[in-house]
Amino acid sequence: MGLEFVVRQHPLDRVRRGVGREAAQQYHRHANNEQARHKDDQEKPRHAPSTDQQAAGPGLASAMAGVLASARMTRNTALKEGTALPDVLAGRSIVLVGLMGAGKTSIGRRLAARLGMPFRDADMEIELAAGCTVPELFTRYGEAAFREGERRVIRRLLAGDPVVLAFGGGAFMDASTRGAVREEAVSIWLRCDLPTLMRRVAGRDHRPLLNSGDPTEVMRGLMEKRYPIYAEADVIVDCGDESPDATTARVLSAVTAWRRPRRLSVNPSSGSYDVVIGEGLVARAGAHLASVLPQKRAVVVTDQTVAELHLPALRSGIAETGIAASEIVVPPGETSKSLRTFGSVVDAMLEAKVERRTAVIALGGGVVGDLAGFAAATTLRGLPFVQIPTTLLAQVDSSVGGKTGINTPHGKNLIGAFHQPKIVLADTGTLATLPPRELRAGYAETVKAGLIGEPLFFSWCEVNVARVLGGDRDAQAEAISRACAFKAQVVSDDEREEKISDGRALLNLGHTFGHALEAEYAYGGGILHGEAVAIGIGLAFRLSTRLGHCPREDADRVLAHLEAAGLPFDLAMLNRRFSAAGLVEHMRRDKKVQDGALKFVLARGIGQAFTATDVPPAAVVDLLRDAGCAA
């Protein structure tokens, strides 16, 4: 029988009927135990009754009033001045997790006082509701029943007004509880080493788990089991032998510095996933991946350049949550999107004995994402896939939407598959390692969203381009978020680009021209993808004007913005002579060709893109010749 805390045969029911004398005595004994348990505090752990407890009846309410209500907690709850939390944390509870002896209650009370928030101890709330102590609950009903009751009490606490809440050591181990915490609170792990914990719990005989064997070995076993789960907390603070006030100060500093990542949902027909945007996500990747990976095992695919910059942080970030990973490193650059490299990646994955639930993690730019995604889509007929894009271009474009693929001598991305990721982690901190040229190239795919269907976003880009390219993290996160939100909307409506007109094909603005330019360079890096797209966007708006679709002032405005971003917008800027016929031939090999006709994305104005298959080939050739191409 589960421990409901509300069933008539259970202690709480007796209290609700007014039979509360025994429970009240137990509460008083518990308060005395708590005073001895936290010798570093000057006062007993106390707090005002919760709404649920007040509603339980006069017996429970009066018992609580005698034991936990105090002037100190009344002051704590009603504090008008304290350290202000950032707006991103407003309305959220703060949850402290850690093993017994970590100081959750003593630190939690101090933190609550500093923040002017109520403090609650989950174990004490459970004891108040059940009318007996945690050890007695373990003895009477067993751990499984206790955990079920614990889960219910925690959910009630998190559903109420924001509090500082200290969890029992095992509470965070429950997956549904962790999910509730992610939705309603900010979690902080008070991490301690074994010697520190053993000094703090020495002599305590009220801990059921420590009484099951040698305390040191029991504690070591708990650390091995629980620390990888605790590492899913939002914030980690290492605690040692310093005073509780000093630890509280460090916890306060950590929580006020923490910023909740932006999160948006992509909802294609094959299954939804989140795009998470923020700084420091690579180093905490395990905390974000643990809840979405079907197996705590992965293969990381990256390139040599990115491996030197970010692989150590990722390795550490996933290991702290117990995710084991092997690594595959490929040469950098577009040439790795080949059948040969694809084959070597698949062979390496099979040699690593991947299983159907083993995830493939792409760490890198668009090349790595496309290559690793295609390998994930085809190996064992499909493996779970995670995108951790490290370039602006990949963060706003290739990592979202599920397109994967490799190149052939006949064209770009002609071999591929749709394979949606489980999650996308866009770490803005990785953008600091990009050369300015690559950052500008990524910006071309960013502003593209505004030109296709979000004119207000384009106006925002005109005002904020210097901030985005200058390294302003807030501006970069805003740009990525808005570009991804637009793409998510398009992809959710037309996942496989099956609409005859418009739909997902609109995302190819600038790409018909751009892919032809990349083919001219044989995908060798002479021109970056974003640079080719920027020129393609300029040509697309010029063609739209020539065909009478777009006002010239809109086209001029687009070209002026590309120039302000330091992007090439004209073929003459490439210092290379092209053949109009050669470029058109590359276009005819592109996968966007429909019934033999070239397919372009044109515009009736900024934010008014549309697809067209009736563009006269002569108009395209004339445009290219006027741009400096030979016949």
Disulfide bonds with the S-S distance in Angstrom:
none
